[in-house]
């Protein structure tokens, strides 16, 4: 082996999908592309005082659960990390990641429930974001891991079939119309991203063109050509986004259709606008909403705050058995959709407020029996936690897609007089290291 290479026995997988082992001096090594029980040779990428980051270059002793990944760009595209390991083993690893982080940071060794799997391993994503680029002709693709380079794709195995048929055809139409593709390095051009949204319950597909510029004169002709080949498309949207740091944000106009897609659940229907957040996996979100609803054990007398409420997925479910639900959301588009969804489903006791969570909580002086929150990956933060403690609900349901920020915030709640009733992981994101977790806490009397 070379000087910057080490041989490792992989003990387990930790948060962010790293295999964990130790070098000959006992120093902890986080290694990409390695699984429990494996022996690998890894190249050192970065070394800190107490930690080494490395990347697998050879598997000396593979896990019996390894498999050949189905995707030809697996390992290059940054979208999937676990496609080369059996799905049952993925579930086991994710459950252990959640347990490990709760045990290490909160000293918890009980109250864990078995991870809830996804109904399907592939083709589950409700939204696929691709980036456009030009190399003699138009391509769309995924960002390479740890790089600004784009990997061209003809399909994504996480996308539904109808979305993949669009992924294969859209670049041809962009080339034929000579649509000017945005160059992120030079900051010149027009079309930045092509985004696809799909509603599983209604089979509705939304196609979204994201441009740097306010004008998109190719939009109407592009829509006509797309519809000629794919007449089943429900809506085509043009989003104007001047920021390069995010994909799907900014004002939009409808080029074709209703401008929304509808997802139907057993309990409600939801209109989803182009730029609004919605759960990535329809099948798992159904299970998550069921577990959340059942765990709250509502009597019809509760006032509930739903922070980061989006288009009202949890708010409206809870409102069917609570006295009053107030959803708090910073996105104007999502709040507008949530109000429409409350009206569509005849939920007169569900109200939605456009506000940052912290600003709303600071000014809230009324009663709240239950607080539900589903913040972004960065978590809600200490300030929000302290305001929740001040309001003093009997129950708190914290939904998170990032275990590290989840335990950070829960530590504040525990110190503020709450105890964890249960921790329930959900596999919202098969083939990736990401895991969704519902934690229910109760006030200690």
C-alpha positions in Angstrom: 0.0 0.0 0.0 1.1 3.6 -0.6 1.7 6.1 2.2 -1.7 7.6 1.9 -3.5 4.3 2.0 -4.7 2.3 5.0 -6.4 -1.1 5.5 -9.5 -1.0 7.7 -11.8 -3.4 9.4 -15.2 -1.7 9.1 -17.1 -1.9 12.4 -20.4 -0.1 11.5 -21.9 2.7 9.4 -22.4 6.1 11.0 -24.4 9.2 10.1 -23.8 10.5 6.6 -23.2 6.9 5.4 -19.6 6.6 6.4 -18.2 3.2 7.3 -16.3 3.5 10.6 -13.0 1.8 11.4 -9.7 2.5 13.1 -6.1 2.7 11.8 -3.2 0.9 13.3 -2.8 3.6 15.9 -6.5 3.3 17.0 -7.5 6.6 15.3 -11.1 6.7 14.1 -11.5 6.6 10.3 -14.7 7.5 8.4 -14.6 5.8 5.0 -16.9 6.2 2.0 -18.2 3.1 0.2 -17.7 0.6 3.0 -20.1 -1.6 5.0 -20.0 -3.4 8.4 -17.8 -6.5 8.5 -15.8 -5.5 5.5 -12.1 -5.2 5.1 -11.1 -2.4 2.7 -8.1 -0.5 1.5 -8.9 3.2 1.6 -7.2 6.3 0.4 -6.9 9.1 3.0 -8.7 12.2 1.8 -8.5 14.5 4.8 -6.9 14.1 8.3 -7.8 16.0 11.4 -6.3 15.7 14.9 -8.7 13.0 16.1 -10.3 11.8 12.8 -9.4 10.6 9.3 -11.7 10.8 6.3 -11.0 8.3 3.6 -12.5 6.7 0.4 -12.6 3.0 -0.4 -10.4 2.0 -3.4 -10.5 -1.8 -2.9 -12.7 -4.2 -1.1 -10.6 -7.0 0.3 -13.3 -8.8 2.1 -16.8 -7.8 0.9 -20.0 -7.9 3.0 -22.3 -10.8 2.0 -25.0 -8.2 1.5 -23.2 -6.3 -1.3 -24.9 -6.3 -4.7 -24.1 -4.9 -8.1 -25.7 -1.4 -8.4 -28.4 -1.1 -11.1 -27.4 2.5 -12.0 -24.5 3.0 -14.5 -23.5 6.3 -12.8 -23.6 5.1 -9.2 -20.6 6.3 -7.4 -20.3 9.3 -9.7 -23.7 10.9 -9.2 -24.1 12.2 -5.7 -27.7 11.1 -5.4 -27.4 7.5 -4.1 -24.9 6.0 -1.6 -26.4 2.6 -0.6 -27.5 1.1 -4.0 -24.7 -1.5 -3.8 -26.1 -3.1 -0.6 -29.3 -5.2 -0.2 -32.4 -3.3 0.8 -32.9 -5.2 4.0 -29.3 -4.4 5.0 -30.0 -0.7 4.1 -32.8 -0.7 6.6 -30.7 -2.4 9.3 -27.9 0.2 8.8 -30.3 3.2 9.0 -31.9 1.9 12.1 -28.5 1.4 13.7 -27.4 4.9 12.6 -30.4 6.4 14.5 -29.9 4.2 17.5 -26.2 5.0 17.6 -26.6 8.8 17.5 -29.3 8.8 20.2 -27.1 6.6 22.4 -24.0 8.6 22.0 -25.4 12.1 22.4 -28.5 11.5 24.6 -27.4 8.3 26.4 -30.7 6.6 25.3 -30.8 2.9 24.9 -34.5 2.2 24.8 -37.8 3.6 23.3 -36.6 2.7 19.7 -39.0 1.3 17.3 -38.2 -0.8 14.2 -37.6 1.2 11.0 -40.6 1.5 8.7 -39.6 0.4 5.1 -40.7 1.9 1.8 -43.2 0.0 -0.2 -40.9 0.3 -3.2 -37.1 0.5 -3.5 -36.9 2.4 -6.8 -39.0 4.8 -8.7 -40.4 6.4 -5.5 -39.4 10.0 -5.6 -42.1 12.6 -6.0 -39.6 15.2 -7.2 -36.5 14.9 -9.4 -34.2 18.0 -9.9 -31.8 17.9 -12.9 -29.3 20.6 -14.1 -29.0 21.5 -17.8 -25.7 21.9 -19.5 -24.3 22.2 -23.1 -21.6 20.2 -24.7 -22.1 20.3 -28.4 -25.8 19.6 -27.6 -28.1 19.9 -24.6 -27.9 17.5 -21.7 -29.6 17.3 -18.3 -28.0 15.5 -15.4 -27.1 15.2 -11.8 -24.4 16.9 -9.9 -21.2 14.8 -9.3 -20.5 14.2 -5.6 -18.2 16.8 -4.2 -18.0 18.7 -7.5 -19.9 21.3 -9.7 -19.6 18.9 -12.7 -22.8 17.4 -14.0 -23.2 13.8 -14.9 -25.5 13.4 -17.9 -28.3 10.9 -17.4 -31.0 9.2 -19.5 -32.9 8.0 -16.5 -32.8 8.0 -12.7 -33.7 4.8 -11.0 -35.4 6.8 -8.2 -37.7 8.4 -10.6 -41.1 7.1 -11.8 -41.3 5.7 -15.3 -43.2 8.7 -16.7 -40.5 11.0 -15.4 -37.8 8.9 -17.0 -39.5 9.1 -20.4 -39.3 12.9 -20.1 -35.7 12.8 -18.9 -34.7 10.9 -22.1 -36.6 13.3 -24.5 -36.2 16.8 -23.0 -32.5 17.3 -24.0 -33.4 16.5 -27.7 -36.1 19.2 -27.7 -33.7 21.7 -26.0 -31.1 21.0 -28.7 -33.7 21.3 -31.5 -34.9 24.7 -30.3 -31.3 25.8 -29.5 -32.4 26.9 -26.0 -29.4 28.8 -24.5 -28.2 26.8 -21.5 -27.0 28.6 -18.4 -23.3 28.4 -17.7 -22.8 28.4 -13.9 -19.1 29.4 -14.1 -19.6 32.3 -16.5 -23.1 33.1 -15.1 -24.5 33.5 -18.6 -27.3 31.8 -20.4 -31.0 31.1 -19.7 -32.1 27.6 -18.8 -30.6 26.3 -15.5 -32.7 23.3 -14.4 -35.4 21.0 -15.5 -37.5 19.7 -12.5 -40.1 16.9 -12.6 -42.8 16.4 -10.0 -45.1 13.4 -9.9 -48.3 12.5 -7.9 -48.5 8.8 -7.4 -52.2 8.6 -6.4 -53.4 10.6 -9.4 -50.7 9.8 -12.0 -50.2 13.5 -12.6 -46.9 14.8 -13.9 -45.5 18.4 -13.7 -42.6 19.6 -15.8 -40.8 22.7 -14.6 -38.2 24.8 -16.5 -36.1 26.9 -14.2 -34.4 29.9 -15.8 -32.0 32.6 -14.6 -33.8 35.2 -16.6 -37.4 36.5 -16.2 -38.0 36.0 -19.9 -38.2 32.5 -21.5 -39.4 33.0 -25.1 -38.8 29.3 -25.9 -41.3 28.2 -23.2 -44.4 28.1 -25.4 -42.9 26.2 -28.3 -41.1 23.9 -26.0 -44.4 23.1 -24.2 -46.1 22.4 -27.6 -43.4 20.0 -28.6 -43.4 18.2 -25.2 -47.2 17.9 -25.2 -47.2 16.5 -28.8 -45.1 13.6 -27.6 -46.4 13.4 -24.0 -50.1 14.5 -24.0 -50.5 13.0 -20.5 -48.5 15.8 -18.8 -50.7 17.7 -16.4 -48.8 21.0 -16.0 -45.8 22.8 -17.5 -44.3 25.6 -15.5 -41.6 28.3 -15.9 -39.9 29.3 -12.7 -37.7 32.4 -12.7 -34.8 31.9 -10.2 -32.0 34.4 -10.2 -30.1 32.6 -7.3 -27.7 29.8 -8.2 -27.6 28.4 -4.6 -31.0 26.8 -4.8 -32.9 25.0 -7.5 -36.6 25.5 -7.1 -37.4 29.0 -5.8 -38.8 32.2 -7.2 -41.9 33.5 -9.1 -43.4 31.2 -11.7 -46.0 31.2 -14.5 -48.0 28.4 -15.9 -47.2 27.5 -19.5 -49.8 24.7 -19.7 -52.4 23.1 -17.4 -53.6 23.9 -13.9 -50.3 24.9 -12.4 -50.6 22.3 -9.7 -50.7 18.5 -9.2 -52.9 16.7 -6.7 -51.9 14.0 -4.3 -54.8 12.0 -2.7 -54.5 10.4 0.7 -57.1 8.3 2.5 -58.0 11.3 4.6 -57.4 14.4 2.4 -56.5 15.7 -1.1 -53.5 18.0 -1.5 -52.8 20.5 -4.2 -49.0 20.9 -4.7 -47.7 24.0 -6.4 -44.4 24.0 -8.4 -42.1 25.5 -5.7 -43.7 24.1 -2.5 -42.1 21.5 -0.3 -43.8 18.0 -0.3 -42.6 14.7 1.1 -40.2 12.8 -1.2 -41.9 9.4 -0.9 -45.7 9.2 -1.1 -45.8 5.7 0.3 -43.7 6.4 3.4 -45.4 9.8 4.0 -48.7 7.9 4.3 -47.2 5.7 7.0 -45.5 8.6 8.8 -48.8 10.6 8.9 -50.6 7.5 10.3 -48.0 6.9 13.1 -48.0 10.6 13.9 -51.8 10.8 14.1 -52.1 7.7 16.2 -49.4 8.6 18.6 -50.9 12.0 19.5 -54.1 10.2 20.8 -56.3 13.3 20.1 -59.5 13.8 22.1 -61.0 16.7 20.1 -60.0 19.3 22.7 -56.4 20.0 21.7 -54.9 23.2 20.2 -52.0 22.1 18.0 -49.2 24.2 16.4 -47.6 22.7 13.3 -44.3 24.4 12.6 -42.8 24.2 9.1 -46.2 23.0 7.9 -45.7 23.2 4.2 -48.9 22.6 2.2 -50.6 21.2 5.3 -50.0 17.5 5.1 -49.8 16.9 8.9 -51.9 19.9 9.9 -55.0 18.7 8.0 -54.7 15.1 9.2 -54.4 16.3 12.8 -57.3 18.8 12.4 -59.7 15.9 11.8 -59.5 15.1 15.5 -58.2 18.2 17.2 -60.1 21.4 18.3 -57.8 23.7 16.4 -54.6 23.5 14.3 -52.3 26.5 13.4 -49.8 25.8 10.7 -46.7 28.0 10.5 -44.8 28.2 7.3 -42.3 30.8 5.9 -43.1 30.0 2.2 -45.9 32.2 0.8 -46.6 29.7 -2.0 -46.9 26.9 0.6 -49.2 28.9 2.9 -51.5 29.8 0.0 -51.7 26.1 -1.0 -52.3 25.0 2.6 -55.2 27.4 2.9 -56.6 26.1 -0.3 -56.1 22.5 0.9 -58.0 23.3 4.1 -60.8 24.7 2.1 -60.9 21.8 -0.3 -61.0 19.3 2.5 -63.6 21.4 4.5 -61.3 21.8 7.5 -62.6 25.0 9.2 -60.5 24.5 12.3 -57.1 24.6 10.4 -55.5 28.0 10.0 -52.2 28.8 8.3 -49.8 31.7 9.1 -46.9 32.9 6.9 -44.0 33.4 9.3 -40.6 32.2 10.3 -41.1 29.7 13.2 -39.1 31.6 15.7 -40.9 34.9 15.0 -44.2 33.3 15.4 -43.3 31.5 18.6 -41.9 34.6 20.2 -45.2 36.4 19.7 -47.4 33.4 20.6 -48.9 33.8 24.1 -51.9 31.4 23.9 -52.2 27.8 24.8 -50.8 24.9 22.7 -51.4 21.4 23.9 -49.3 19.8 21.2 -46.5 21.1 18.9 -45.5 19.3 15.8 -42.4 20.3 13.8 -40.8 19.2 10.6 -37.9 21.5 10.0 -35.4 21.4 7.2 -32.2 19.4 7.5 -30.5 22.1 9.5 -33.0 21.6 12.3 -35.1 24.1 14.2 -32.3 25.3 16.5 -31.8 26.2 20.2 -33.9 29.4 20.0 -36.9 27.6 18.7 -36.6 24.8 21.2 -36.5 27.4 24.1 -39.6 29.1 22.8 -41.3 25.7 22.6 -40.3 25.0 26.2 -41.8 28.4 27.2 -45.1 27.6 25.6 -45.0 24.3 27.4 -47.1 21.9 25.3 -47.9 18.4 26.8 -46.6 16.7 23.7 -44.0 17.5 21.1 -43.7 15.5 17.8 -40.4 16.2 16.1 -40.0 14.9 12.5 -36.5 15.1 11.0 -34.5 14.0 8.0 -31.1 14.6 9.8 -30.4 12.6 13.0 -27.5 14.9 14.1 -29.6 18.1 14.3 -32.5 16.1 15.7 -30.6 14.9 18.7 -29.0 18.4 19.2 -32.5 19.9 19.4 -34.0 17.1 21.5 -31.2 17.6 24.0 -32.5 21.1 24.7 -36.1 19.8 25.1 -34.9 17.0 27.5 -33.0 19.6 29.6 -36.2 21.7 29.5 -38.4 19.1 31.2 -39.4 16.6 28.4 -38.8 12.9 28.1 -38.7 10.8 24.9 -41.7 8.4 24.5 -40.4 6.8 21.4 -38.1 7.1 18.4 -39.5 5.8 15.0 -37.3 5.8 11.9 -38.8 5.7 8.4 -37.1 4.9 5.2 -38.2 7.9 3.2 -35.1 7.7 1.0 -34.2 4.2 -0.2 -30.7 3.8 -1.8 -29.4 6.8 0.1 -28.0 7.2 3.7 -30.8 9.6 4.6 -33.4 8.6 7.1 -36.5 10.2 8.4 -37.3 10.0 12.1 -40.3 10.8 14.2 -39.6 11.4 17.9 -42.5 11.9 20.4 -41.7 13.7 23.6 -44.0 14.3 26.6 -43.7 16.9 29.4 -42.5 15.5 32.6 -45.0 16.4 35.4 
